Amino acid sequence: MRKHWKGAAAVFAAVATVLLVVGCSTTTTPPATEQPAETKGPIVIGSKIDTEGELLATIIQQVLESKGFTVTDKSQTGTTDVVRKALLAGDIGMYPEYTGSGLIFFEGDPAATPETFKDPEKGYETVKQLDLAKNNVVWLTPAKANNTWLIAVKKDFADKNGLKTMSDFAQYVKDGKTVKLAASDEFFNNADAWPAFASTYGFDLKDNQKVIFSGGNTAQTEKAVADGTEGVNFGMAYGTDGALADLGLTVLEDDKGAQLVYWPVPIIRKDVLDKNPEIEADLAPVFNALTIEKLQELNARIQVNGESAETVAKEFLASGGFVK
């Protein structure tokens, strides 16, 4: 019995030694734990209530999401004054704006003159400096595509009445011919829109010659011209609209240069950019690629073909190699 006990003890000692060695080895190299991926943001994005505003906001959103940002979509926020107030109040962090809007934002400032904003580079640099100094808002890289206010008319109507320029239109109105101009309240009242046309060309419209649409969607005003809705024969348009040719419309040349240059620019609160400085570099190449021809093409896919802004933005970004 004593011999058997000694054998068992030997086995027990050997097993204990193995367990001790194994135990030591496991405690010195604990298993690695997977670290959660870092999330960036959230970034709240707004836009104006028009086709291009939604398109640009969607492009910004998809780029940032591809870079790992959490994005809150508040596009179609409202008219210019509404979305601007939302930005300054901190309800949104960024949205696409236009350089020419600086004339309204900084009315009365010696640097903010109509002549300033008719020069694209000077207008951009001026509004960029003023907004940063006065509101802590940063203007990022612009798309150099002039989305200025224009007047659209059916091509056959224009040909019949000899309408090629705004000077022609002014004479047409002064001659007492039939006019129904469809546009937004913003177009009729903002100093840089209809009032600039009226002042430069020396004429104005009566209230019964205006058809006011809510919001600033030129898809509606241009369709009203094409269909003759409520007798409309002229309508508000933008330089980058894609539906003009499809609807059989042409635009009247601003031959006296009444209008400002409107480059689209993503603008962002400085506190948001300070926390996420990479946003500027993320968006710069994308906006550099948005030429006037490209924006007309993308807007047409939405306005004419009925595609969603999400689909159009996604395919533009993928084809340009901006997102995978």
PyMOL commands that set and color helices and strands:
alter all, ss='L'
color gray80, all
select helices_A, chain A and resi 2-28+51-66+80-89+99-105+114-117+120-135+155-161+166-174+185-189+194-201+207-209+218-227+229-231+270-275+278-288+292-303+309-319
alter helices_A, ss='H'
color red, helices_A
select strands_A, chain A and resi 40-48+69-78+94-98+137-139+149-154+181-184+210-213+234-238+249-251+264-269
alter strands_A, ss='S'
color yellow, strands_A
deselect
rebuild
show_as cartoon
